[in-house]
Amino acid sequence: MKMQIQTRLVVLGVLTAGLLFSAPQSEAIQLTGYPLEHAPINLTDTASLQRGARTFVNYCMGCHTLQYQRWSQLGKRLHLDHQALRELMFLQTKPTQMMTNAMPVQEATRWFGAAPPDLSVIVDQKGSNWVYTYLQSFYVDPSRPTGVNNAVFYRVAMPDPFWQTQGLQRIVYRRVRHNGYLVNQFVKFVPVTKGTLSPRAFRRQVGDLTNFLAMVSHPDELKRIHLGIWVIAFCVVFTILAYALKREYWKDVHRKHPHGK
Ligand code: HEC
């Protein structure tokens, strides 16, 4: 038993040393040539929004809030019945409360070096593609207090929320000359540990989450889509009516003056 623990410690030590000394891949760097990925936003996909809300509550709400979003409103927008909403908001007491958490800002700043911002309008601020890419772009970096860095948010203070479902990855880049400066150009990510989700399932997890955050950022978008459909339907019906009326109106005129006289 004792032997086993020692063996494990040695393995752990070797792994840590491996990470520490596998520089330059894992030193803190600022990157070029790292493209944003296109986020799969579809605000009419209720199942996706529901999955995204669940991921947000489980993975993000410990640190982040949605201070303009009421639980009860969320339930309505996601078509959740009372029971489903209760399950989603396991930490909260009243559905009329806002989606906030109990983390004091000062403490958070002390723990992470930066306060986790409210995410109510993050998709408006940064764009859905940025959020989608950011959440997939953490990589191992032992020089950071959290052990990770991020390819679109250099020296980020947030730990990787998906280190288990995605698995850890390390970064490979090359130094190139760009306008006379040496810059680090992104080459690829290489998996370090295996995620509990397949790469495809992980992308869906992050896609649904981004979709959910997009919905929170654009509270009236869905209403606008539905309203738009009605407006167009009205225009079509009105055009048909107007045409019928015009025919009816001119019928007599044409009959009395068949050759336009
Ligand atoms: C352990 C706490 C913690 C958890 C869990 C966490 N974050 Fe963060 N997050 C932070 C901190 C701290 C920052 C501020 C980073 C900085 O300024 O360097 C941050 C920053 C962000 C930003 C960038 C905000 C900006 O203004 O640029 C986004 C987007 C974000 N988090 C999304 C998420 C999402 C989505 C989840 C859930 C999957 C999540 N975070 C989970 C602590 C956390």
Residues whose N, C-alpha, C, O or C-beta is under 5 A from the ligand:
A	BS01	HEC	Y59 C60 G62 C63 F112 A114 A115 P116 P117 I122 R155 V156 A157 M158 P161
